Amino acid sequence: MQARMKNLVMIIPGAMEALQNLAKASEQGGVPNNTLDFVHLRASQTNGCSVCVDMGFRFKKADETIERLFAVAAWKDALYFTDAECAALALSDAVARLSDRFDPVPDEIWEDAARHYDEGALASLVLWIATTNVWNRLNVATEQLAGEWAKSAVAQKWNEISSAAA
């Protein structure tokens, strides 16, 4: 298998930086990083983005368990997640699948999330899900390959930045 083309963010000047800045901004709402990671992984599973699912594992935090990462795919039936994490995952499911229902983000899903997250955190979650959906759509449309990104110079730089920030 081969990608249809080079990743779009490598072709359009400023695109990578814009998406990275959007991701950084969406991290500012006070949502725990592990929750954001779960939401990213769940939306990526929902959208069939193998690159982002692969990254969810590659960038696993030291304090996170493999069991919880694997269980994200079946989060509704797993006992590994807090009520707040479940609310964020339900919101992720709804926002990632907007065309599946007449009322894509039902009040009960929104209200459950609002019980666990204040307005800033909700803004962060929705922005994070939207950003993940952008990445998913870019990768899926161009048939980017899981594992290929990890070999790139950009990935090496990302790893260096992530390691330095930790």
C-alpha positions as CSV (number, residue, x, y, z in Angstrom):
1,M,0.0,0.0,0.0
2,Q,1.1,3.5,-0.7
3,A,-0.2,6.9,0.2
4,R,-2.0,8.8,-2.5
5,M,0.2,11.8,-2.0
6,K,2.5,13.3,0.5
7,N,0.6,14.5,3.6
8,L,-1.1,17.8,2.8
9,V,0.4,19.6,5.8
10,M,3.9,19.0,4.3
11,I,2.8,20.6,1.0
12,I,0.9,23.7,2.0
13,P,3.2,26.2,3.7
14,G,2.1,27.0,7.3
15,A,-0.5,24.2,7.5
16,M,1.5,22.1,10.0
17,E,2.2,25.1,12.2
18,A,-1.5,26.2,12.0
19,L,-2.7,22.7,13.1
20,Q,-0.1,22.5,15.8
21,N,-1.1,25.9,17.1
22,L,-4.8,24.9,17.1
23,A,-3.9,21.8,19.1
24,K,-1.8,23.8,21.6
25,A,-4.7,26.3,22.0
26,S,-7.2,23.5,22.6
27,E,-5.0,22.1,25.4
28,Q,-5.5,25.3,27.4
29,G,-9.0,24.6,28.8
30,G,-7.9,22.5,31.8
31,V,-8.8,19.1,30.5
32,P,-6.3,16.5,31.7
33,N,-3.9,15.4,28.9
34,N,-4.8,11.8,29.3
35,T,-8.4,12.6,28.6
36,L,-7.4,14.6,25.5
37,D,-5.4,11.6,24.4
38,F,-8.4,9.2,24.9
39,V,-10.6,11.6,22.9
40,H,-8.1,11.8,20.1
41,L,-7.8,8.0,20.0
42,R,-11.5,7.5,20.1
43,A,-12.3,10.0,17.3
44,S,-9.5,8.5,15.3
45,Q,-10.9,5.0,15.8
46,T,-14.4,6.2,14.8
47,N,-13.0,7.9,11.7
48,G,-10.8,5.0,10.7
49,C,-7.6,7.0,10.8
50,S,-4.8,4.4,11.2
51,V,-2.1,7.1,11.5
52,C,-3.7,8.8,14.5
53,V,-4.6,5.5,16.1
54,D,-1.0,4.4,15.7
55,M,0.2,7.7,17.2
56,G,-2.1,7.2,20.2
57,F,0.0,4.2,21.1
58,R,3.4,5.7,20.1
59,F,2.9,8.7,22.3
60,K,1.6,6.9,25.3
61,K,2.4,8.7,28.5
62,A,4.4,6.9,31.1
63,D,1.6,7.1,33.6
64,E,-1.0,5.6,31.3
65,T,-1.8,1.9,31.0
66,I,-2.0,-0.2,27.9
67,E,-5.3,-1.6,29.2
68,R,-6.9,1.8,29.2
69,L,-5.6,2.6,25.7
70,F,-6.9,-0.7,24.3
71,A,-10.2,-0.3,26.1
72,V,-10.9,3.1,24.4
73,A,-12.4,1.2,21.5
74,A,-15.0,-0.3,23.8
75,W,-15.1,2.4,26.5
76,K,-18.9,2.1,27.1
77,D,-18.4,-1.4,28.5
78,A,-15.0,-0.9,30.2
79,L,-14.6,-0.1,33.9
80,Y,-11.2,1.7,33.3
81,F,-12.6,5.2,32.8
82,T,-13.9,7.8,35.2
83,D,-17.3,9.4,34.7
84,A,-15.6,12.5,33.4
85,E,-13.6,10.5,30.9
86,C,-16.7,8.7,29.8
87,A,-18.5,12.0,29.2
88,A,-15.6,13.2,27.1
89,L,-15.6,10.0,25.1
90,A,-19.4,10.2,24.5
91,L,-18.9,13.8,23.3
92,S,-16.1,12.6,21.0
93,D,-18.4,9.9,19.6
94,A,-21.1,12.4,18.9
95,V,-19.0,15.1,17.4
96,A,-17.0,12.7,15.2
97,R,-20.2,11.3,13.7
98,L,-22.3,14.4,13.0
99,S,-24.2,12.9,10.1
100,D,-25.3,9.7,11.8
101,R,-28.3,11.3,13.7
102,F,-30.9,14.0,13.3
103,D,-29.7,15.5,16.6
104,P,-25.9,14.8,16.3
105,V,-25.0,16.0,19.8
106,P,-28.0,15.3,22.0
107,D,-28.7,17.4,25.0
108,E,-28.0,14.4,27.4
109,I,-24.5,14.0,26.0
110,W,-23.8,17.7,26.2
111,E,-25.3,18.0,29.7
112,D,-23.3,15.0,31.0
113,A,-20.1,16.6,29.7
114,A,-21.1,19.9,31.2
115,R,-21.5,18.3,34.6
116,H,-17.9,17.3,34.5
117,Y,-16.3,20.2,32.6
118,D,-16.7,23.9,32.9
119,E,-17.1,26.2,29.9
120,G,-13.4,26.5,29.2
121,A,-12.9,22.8,29.4
122,L,-15.9,22.1,27.2
123,A,-14.5,24.5,24.6
124,S,-11.2,22.7,24.9
125,L,-12.8,19.3,24.3
126,V,-14.8,20.4,21.3
127,L,-11.9,22.2,19.8
128,W,-9.7,19.1,20.4
129,I,-12.2,16.8,18.8
130,A,-12.5,19.1,15.8
131,T,-8.8,19.3,15.4
132,T,-8.5,15.5,15.6
133,N,-11.2,15.3,13.0
134,V,-9.2,17.6,10.7
135,W,-6.2,15.3,11.1
136,N,-8.3,12.2,10.5
137,R,-9.8,13.6,7.3
138,L,-6.5,14.7,5.9
139,N,-4.9,11.3,6.6
140,V,-7.8,9.2,5.5
141,A,-8.5,11.1,2.3
142,T,-4.8,10.8,1.2
143,E,-4.5,7.2,2.5
144,Q,-1.5,8.0,4.8
145,L,0.0,4.9,6.2
146,A,0.3,4.1,9.9
147,G,3.9,3.8,10.9
148,E,5.2,5.8,8.0
149,W,4.8,9.1,9.8
150,A,6.9,7.8,12.7
151,K,9.9,7.4,10.3
152,S,9.7,11.0,9.1
153,A,12.0,13.9,10.0
154,V,8.9,15.7,11.3
155,A,8.2,12.8,13.7
156,Q,11.7,12.9,14.9
157,K,11.4,16.6,15.6
158,W,8.0,16.1,17.3
159,N,9.6,13.4,19.5
160,E,12.4,15.8,20.5
161,I,9.9,18.6,21.3
162,S,7.7,16.2,23.2
163,S,10.6,14.8,25.2
164,A,11.9,18.2,26.1
165,A,8.4,19.4,27.2
166,A,8.0,16.4,29.5
